[in-house]
Amino acid sequence: MVQLVGPLRKELADSVSSCRVLVVGAGGIGCELLKNLVLTGFRNIEVIDLDTIDVSNLNRQFLFQKKHVGKSKAQVAKESVVQFCPKANITAYHDSIMNPDYSVEFFRNFALVMNALDNRAARNHVNRMCLAADIPLIESGTAGYLGQVTIIKKGLTECYECQPKPTQKTFPGCTIRNTPSEPIHCIVWAKYLFNQLFGEEDADQEVSPDTADPEAAWDPSEAAARATASEQDGDIKRVSTKDWARSTGYDPVKLFNKLFKDDIMYLLTMDKLWRKRKAPLPLEWSELQKQGEHSHFSLVEEMLGGGLKDQHVLGVYGYSQLFSESVKTLSSQLAERGAGAELVWDKDDPPAMDFVTAAANLRMHVFSMNMKSRFDIKSMAGNIIPAIATTNAVIAGLIVLEALKVLSGDLDQCCTIFLNKQPNPKKKLLVPCALDPPNLNCYVCASKPEVTVRLNVSSTMIQTLQDKILKERFGMVAPDVQIEDGKGTILISSEEGETEGNNSKFLSDFGIRNGSRLQADDFLQDYTLLVNVLHSDELGKDMEFEVVGDAPDKAPTPSTQEEGKNITNGNKDSAQPSTSSTGNNMHCCRNNLCRLNSWRCSVCK
Amino acid sequence: MVEKEDAIISEEEAAQYDRQIRLWGLDAQKRLRGSRVLLVGLGGLGAEVAKNLILAGVKGLTLLDHELVTEESCRAQFLIPVDALGQNRAQASLERAQFLNPMVEVEADTDKAEDKPDDFFLKFNAVCLTHCSRDFMVRVDQLCAPKNIKVFCGDVFGYHGYMFADLGQEHQYVEEKPKVVKQSEDANDGPEAKKPKVDPNETTMVKKTASFCSLKEALEVDWMGGKAKTNFKNIPVGYFLLQVLLKFRTDKGRDPQPDSYTEDSGLLLQMREDVLEAMGVSIDLLPPNFVSYCFSEMSPVCAVVGGVLGQEIVKVIFLTIYYAYFLPVLGPQTVPCLMNKLSKMTLQPSPSCCQRSVRKWPWTVGLGQK
């Protein structure tokens, strides 16, 4: 005889109330998920989130109120849930899931892990931990009106990394420095400029004209000549931007004229660049001030139009003022912090956002592009993904429904579910899709994963191997690397201080050459990857390495210097495309969890 | 339709609503801010809809429920405090509902919905009925729809849920279509803009009118008539399930309860035979195992239906509609949801279609409002 406990049959209700589950993330999906879990009868829940509450979260993360701004998301979520379900036993961790404390053994404690994340790095990591622990993982993501839920079970389904995901879009250095053609190029430039002036300087984030631009040279020897000439001039190449700025006392007028007049005039001398392009028009501070005084109108009048203050586009004069004010504010912040201080760019820090808005717009104006409002620039610079409560509510509901199937042992009934913005031709808003079996060549979940990487052994440093290749590209957190040379020569040790001396040496210094094999381990993730080295002298410009064998239509755009941590500095959506793309018909939830063209799936077509 | 809203949006609103303004635009947010919605029933589904509407930022939400808090309602819902047994459900939900967003005027009404006079319902821009009897839903629909008050109904029965929307005979809306950009009129988004392309961020707003069938019509489809027969295979089993459950609710004055599982499941099986026979359809259309999956309210199902329902109400307030009356349909072996597919939808492009090239957000909608 069927026995019910609430809506659930007794056997299921019993396993629901006794099992332990882990929720990774206490944000948009996480809040809804915690609520659904306790109301369904789950009683042993652990939740982890490294973030604190921001006012922009309050439109959807309903467990938080204004008074909680600044506090730990995991902690406040727990407190709010316990209010309506005191019997729930919730443990909250204000921490990063990538912390080694959360070992494979930690993960093994749970019947089920549910992700509620917003970045790929953490998803990769949890994917590996769950594979290592052999615990089912429910993955999900939302962006705007779109969302997706899927299950990952070792040996049964694809893992999160079985299919290559498109990587963050990056732009070549000369586009940013010499020939921007879209607003985003100017925005990236402005963020680089912020770092060069106030933050951590990065050789991959140059803002001055690139004299070595191959496009600029009428003949190859000329490029070399220019490069030498500029060095002799003693300009930027020899003195760092920050040092130069400091020497002027961060004088906004001098900065303005250098960036928007002198550097532009220099670009104009590279005339080949402007044969087929509209040439940039330099700006001069004092001229601008004279014009501006005549045409300036008050912001108050604009506001009566009813738009958001941030949505107005100021004129060139207005942005020159904004530039000057933000430079003054930021430079005094820097001075306050003392020698060697660095600021970190944050879209929610008003002077930092003002600075990027102003600098980007001035550059857009110079290059004859329509200027953009602070609102729009914040979206692009900050990789903001629009978000609402209802999408998260639906997805979190679906997560729990899949969780119940997993707990009932009905994994064969699980599927991927896509939430569309509009019903498809079959009038379905929620579209189920069969789960795919694992990719036998997956570089994570295959039995002995292997990859081939093309690079230049004489110019690739150990540091690059560690940071750009193993960590960024292959998602390792703390790699240990040895050469498969019969001696097991250790190249990189995850222990601090052991192999620091190797960092600036080149691979070839260790005898690594074409055909060499490296064994990379991440012990926390219980993950071993064999890397085959393919040497090449002829990589594309701005390309440090290339992973061989990625299918062309899914291949990441060449991983360049630009794909650095500083592009999305301080933003937790760290692996997002730099333009938020939630087009009408694309499934593109956070970090490309879903595949495109999902409705060609044989189940749902 | 909506109250004349303030032109200015405050800094506080701009900061709190930032992530949704970036999705649906400032004008849509302002329309929300001028709208008043009635929500009947504060069970599991009602609480979800309340949360979604309050977070979205409507002007006012009235919570109408005469029922008292029981242990079951405490378990099913996250707005009611655990020590509120015996209190009125709407009243008990009020405080937490208000905390969700202090900028919304939330009020609780403890009267019985059926006892309210007609003009009570006419004060709202949209009404959402949950946990209501069939007759009452039909009455409200017939009263409100002709007056351009948008009517939504929804329920969750165990693993099953449905929603219905009646937006009237002449619902005006605006549809977003991607625009092919041949030559950018504002020629200065950089040299790239001159190339012809379809830009998914560049859309055109097209004015349309749609006509919806009433709830009464939807529930009283003649299955024995020739035309209906051909549509059989497209109607999910959920439709018939809904008919049975609404009958149960009318006859027993309540929904099936886990405490009286034996008695209620017997009744449900009997009603299944009666209802399907009266409709002239084969009893095989609704397999008998439904009984063990339609008791109480499954929280995740409330979340899904409540999310869809909430979003539909919000969209209607925007005066845009992508698709009004569909329903989520999950895989047949998982959670069957019911679908109302019976609304007629006739599209009559109005002669003055406005075709303006606008950015996806924030877009301004120039509708000739009545």
Interface residues (C-beta under 8 A of the other chain):
Chain A: M1 V2 Q3 L4 V5 G6 P7 L8 R9 E32 K35 N36 L39 T40 V55 S56 L58 N59 R60 F62 Q65 K66 Q83 F84 C85 P86 G144 Y145 P180 S181 E182 P183 R277 K278 M303 L304 G305 G306 G307 L308 K309 D310 Q311 F367 S368 M369 N370 F375 S379 I384 I385 P386 A387 I388 A389 T390 T391 N392 A393 V394 A396 G397 L398 I399 V400 L401 L404 K405 Q413 C415 I417 K421 Q422 P423 K427 K428 L429 L430 P432 S581 G583 N584 N585 M586
Chain B: A7 I8 I9 E11 A14 A15 Q16 Y17 D18 R19 Q20 I21 R22 L23 W24 L26 K30 G44 E48 K51 N52 L55 A56 G57 E72 R75 A76 Q77 F78 L79 I80 P81 V82 R96 F99 L100 N101 P102 G158 Y159 E176 P178 D186 N188 D189 G190 P191 E192 P200 N201 T203 P258 Y261 T262 S265 S292 Y293 F295 S296 E297 M298 S299 P300 V301 C302 A303 V304 G306 G307 V308 G310 Q311 V314 Y322 Y323 F326 L327 P328 V329 L330 G331 Q333 T334 V335 M339 K341 W361 P362
